[in-house]
Amino acid sequence: MLRRLLLVLSVGLLAIGVTPAAAAPATGFTGIVALDNCSGSLVRLPGSRDSDPALVLTNGHCDENGMPAPGEVITAQPSRRTMDLLGSDGARIGKLRATQIVYGTMTDTDVLLYRLDSSYRQIAHRTGGKPLTLAASPADAGTPIDIRSGYFARTWSCDVDRIVYSLREADWTWHASIRYTPECDTGHGTSGSPIVDRGTGQIVGINNTGNDNGYSCTFDNPCEVDENGVVTVRQGRSYGQQTYGLTSCVGYGNQLELDRPGCLLPKPAGLKLPIPLPA
């Protein structure tokens, strides 16, 4: 994970694209975003409106301020980060600018959600780009998936191999992680790439790590931990984190609602709810 981030910082970045918000399967790099250290995606929730402030999804460890510590949850943090949006052919079609980190953590999952200074409608008018939709249901083993990296403008295609009970890397632990079949040998620089259900075109997760050297539970060498605490190391295998949990925690107007019924995302200590997004 950490080396994946550092390598991206040293290499430079590519362009990104936009995917239709409809349930029809996405094509090419529509909805894909390139950050200066990771990949990401322009996303909407199932109930998002075209007039809502747009959101970009990536990994928590891609935070421009550094990786969140274990147990740390970031909400409503100002941001002026810029990123590139890709067209379906992988070419850059426009710049996106964040105004806020709506939510970010590496606890239980590895996710970061940016709020942009433009609505989906404004982005479509300016660039022709459209978002991908986050699936509201968990990923299933056997589902054909595409992992689309904006950083490399490259797609890996494979299946969901298994939903792993727990994944541990250094001081961080993630739950219900997605393990891919070996064809998706995503490497350094692919962090934050959306995992797209090939049948629906919706995002079911985000790529975040892989075991490089066969070590156990260290940086760049995550280990699987089952319900009984048994540790398994699978060298060369890559993993992602599910994203359906976000759909229960973001409400009307793309507002973060961590007190919403069914929202199971980790909460900041001493959080005062609700947390409004700025107008």
C-alpha positions in Angstrom: 0.0 0.0 0.0 2.6 2.6 1.1 5.0 1.8 -1.7 2.1 1.9 -4.2 1.5 5.4 -3.1 5.2 6.5 -3.1 5.8 5.1 -6.6 2.8 7.0 -7.9 4.2 10.2 -6.4 7.5 9.6 -8.3 6.2 8.6 -11.7 3.7 11.4 -12.6 0.0 11.1 -13.5 -2.3 10.2 -16.3 -5.7 11.2 -17.3 -9.2 10.0 -16.4 -12.7 9.5 -17.6 -16.4 9.6 -16.8 -19.0 6.8 -16.7 -22.7 7.1 -17.2 -24.8 7.3 -14.1 -27.3 4.9 -15.6 -27.4 1.2 -14.7 -26.1 0.3 -18.2 -22.5 -1.0 -18.2 -19.9 1.7 -18.5 -17.5 2.0 -21.5 -13.8 2.7 -21.5 -12.6 5.2 -18.9 -15.8 7.2 -18.5 -16.0 8.3 -14.8 -12.3 7.6 -14.1 -10.2 10.2 -12.4 -6.4 10.7 -12.0 -5.0 12.2 -8.9 -1.3 13.2 -8.4 -0.6 10.1 -6.4 -3.5 7.6 -7.1 -6.5 6.8 -9.2 -10.1 7.6 -8.4 -13.6 8.0 -9.9 -16.3 10.6 -10.3 -19.2 9.0 -8.4 -22.9 9.5 -7.6 -25.1 7.7 -5.1 -28.2 5.9 -6.3 -30.3 8.9 -5.1 -28.0 11.7 -6.3 -29.4 14.4 -8.5 -27.7 16.1 -11.5 -27.8 19.4 -9.5 -26.0 17.9 -6.5 -22.3 18.8 -5.8 -20.3 16.1 -7.4 -18.2 13.6 -5.5 -14.8 11.8 -6.2 -13.9 8.5 -4.6 -10.4 7.2 -3.9 -8.5 5.5 -1.0 -8.0 6.9 2.4 -4.3 6.4 2.0 -4.3 8.7 -1.1 -5.2 11.7 1.2 -2.9 14.6 0.2 -2.3 15.3 3.8 -0.9 11.8 4.5 -2.4 8.5 5.5 -5.0 8.5 8.3 -3.8 6.8 11.5 -5.5 3.7 12.7 -8.8 4.8 14.3 -8.7 8.2 12.7 -11.8 9.4 10.8 -11.7 12.6 8.8 -14.9 14.6 8.1 -15.6 18.0 6.6 -12.0 18.9 6.1 -11.3 21.7 3.6 -9.4 20.7 0.4 -8.3 22.5 -2.7 -7.1 19.4 -4.5 -7.2 19.3 -8.3 -7.5 16.1 -10.4 -8.0 15.1 -14.0 -11.1 13.6 -15.5 -10.7 11.1 -18.4 -12.9 10.5 -21.4 -13.9 7.1 -22.6 -10.8 6.8 -24.6 -8.5 7.6 -21.7 -7.7 11.1 -22.8 -7.9 14.0 -20.3 -11.1 16.0 -20.8 -11.0 18.4 -17.9 -9.9 19.4 -14.5 -11.9 18.8 -11.3 -11.4 20.8 -8.1 -12.3 19.6 -4.6 -13.6 21.9 -1.9 -13.7 19.4 1.0 -12.8 15.9 2.2 -16.3 14.7 3.0 -15.2 11.5 4.6 -11.9 9.7 4.9 -10.5 6.8 6.9 -8.3 3.7 6.8 -10.1 2.0 9.7 -12.3 -1.0 8.7 -12.0 0.2 5.1 -9.7 2.4 3.0 -11.8 5.2 1.5 -11.8 8.9 0.9 -14.7 10.9 -0.6 -14.1 14.4 -2.0 -16.8 17.1 -2.6 -16.2 19.1 -5.8 -16.9 22.8 -6.5 -19.2 21.8 -9.4 -22.4 19.8 -9.8 -22.7 16.7 -12.1 -24.7 18.8 -14.6 -22.0 21.5 -14.7 -19.2 18.9 -15.2 -21.2 17.3 -18.0 -21.7 20.6 -19.6 -18.1 21.7 -19.4 -16.4 18.4 -20.2 -18.9 15.9 -21.4 -18.0 13.7 -18.4 -20.5 11.7 -16.4 -20.2 9.8 -13.1 -20.2 6.1 -12.2 -22.9 5.0 -9.7 -22.0 3.3 -6.4 -23.8 0.0 -6.0 -26.0 -0.3 -2.9 -25.4 -4.0 -2.5 -22.3 -6.0 -1.4 -20.0 -7.6 -4.0 -20.5 -11.3 -4.6 -17.8 -13.9 -5.3 -17.8 -14.9 -9.0 -18.8 -11.4 -10.2 -16.9 -10.4 -13.4 -15.2 -7.0 -12.7 -13.0 -4.4 -14.3 -10.5 -2.4 -12.3 -9.9 0.9 -14.2 -6.8 2.9 -13.3 -6.9 6.6 -14.3 -3.2 6.9 -13.4 -2.2 4.4 -16.0 -5.3 4.6 -18.3 -5.3 0.8 -18.1 -8.0 -1.7 -17.2 -7.6 -5.1 -15.5 -10.4 -7.6 -16.0 -11.0 -10.7 -13.8 -13.6 -12.0 -11.2 -14.2 -11.4 -7.5 -12.5 -14.5 -6.1 -13.6 -14.2 -2.5 -14.9 -11.8 0.2 -12.1 -12.0 2.8 -13.3 -11.8 6.5 -10.4 -9.5 7.5 -7.3 -8.1 5.8 -4.4 -6.7 7.8 -1.6 -4.5 6.6 0.9 -3.0 9.1 -1.2 -1.2 11.7 -4.5 -1.2 9.7 -7.3 -3.7 9.5 -10.0 -3.9 6.9 -13.2 -6.0 6.8 -15.1 -7.8 4.1 -12.3 -7.1 1.6 -12.5 -8.2 -2.1 -9.8 -10.6 -3.3 -9.5 -10.8 -7.0 -8.7 -13.8 -9.2 -5.0 -13.7 -10.3 -5.7 -12.0 -13.7 -6.2 -8.7 -11.8 -2.5 -8.4 -10.7 -2.8 -4.7 -10.0 0.5 -3.1 -9.0 1.9 0.0 -7.6 0.1 3.2 -8.7 -3.3 1.6 -9.0 -4.6 2.6 -5.6 -8.1 4.2 -5.6 -9.1 2.6 -9.0 -12.8 1.7 -9.0 -13.8 -1.9 -9.1 -16.6 -2.0 -11.6 -19.2 -4.8 -11.9 -19.0 -5.6 -15.6 -22.7 -6.5 -15.8 -24.2 -3.4 -14.2 -21.5 -0.8 -14.8 -21.7 0.2 -11.1 -18.8 0.5 -8.6 -18.7 -2.3 -6.0 -15.3 -1.4 -4.5 -11.9 0.4 -4.8 -8.6 -1.2 -5.4 -6.2 -0.6 -2.5 -3.4 -3.1 -2.0 -1.6 -6.4 -2.8 1.0 -8.7 -1.3 4.3 -8.1 -3.0 6.9 -10.2 -1.3 5.1 -13.0 0.6 5.7 -11.3 4.0 2.9 -11.4 6.6 0.9 -8.4 7.6 3.5 -5.7 6.7 3.5 -2.7 4.4 2.7 -3.9 0.9 2.2 -7.4 2.2 -1.3 -7.7 3.6 -2.4 -10.9 5.2 -5.8 -12.5 5.4 -7.3 -13.2 8.8 -10.3 -15.5 9.2 -13.0 -15.6 11.8 -10.8 -17.8 14.1 -7.7 -15.6 13.8 -5.9 -17.9 11.4 -3.5 -15.9 9.2 -3.0 -16.7 5.5 -0.5 -15.0 3.2 -1.0 -15.0 -0.6 1.9 -13.6 -2.4 1.0 -11.8 -5.6 -2.7 -11.5 -4.9 -4.4 -8.1 -4.9 -7.3 -6.7 -2.9 -9.9 -4.0 -2.8 -12.4 -2.5 -0.3 -16.2 -2.6 -0.7 -18.1 0.7 -1.2 -21.7 -0.2 -0.7 -21.5 1.1 2.9 -21.2 4.7 1.6 -24.7 4.5 0.1 -26.2 4.2 3.6 -24.3 7.2 4.9 -24.8 9.8 2.3 -28.3 11.3 2.0 -30.2 14.1 0.2 -28.0 16.5 -1.7 -25.0 14.3 -1.3 -24.9 15.2 2.4 -22.9 13.0 4.8 -25.2 11.6 7.4 -23.2 9.3 9.7 -26.2 9.1 12.1 -28.5 7.8 9.3 -30.2 4.4 10.1 -28.0 1.6 8.6 -24.9 3.7 8.4 -22.0 1.5 9.6 -19.0 3.5 8.6 -16.5 4.3 11.4 -17.4 7.6 13.2 -14.9 10.3 14.5 -14.5 10.4 18.2 -16.7 13.1 19.8 -18.5 13.6 16.5 -21.4 16.1 16.6 -24.1 14.9 14.1 -25.3 15.7 11.5 -22.4 17.0 9.5 -23.6 19.5 6.9 -21.6 20.1 3.7 -20.9 23.8 3.0 -23.4 25.6 0.7 
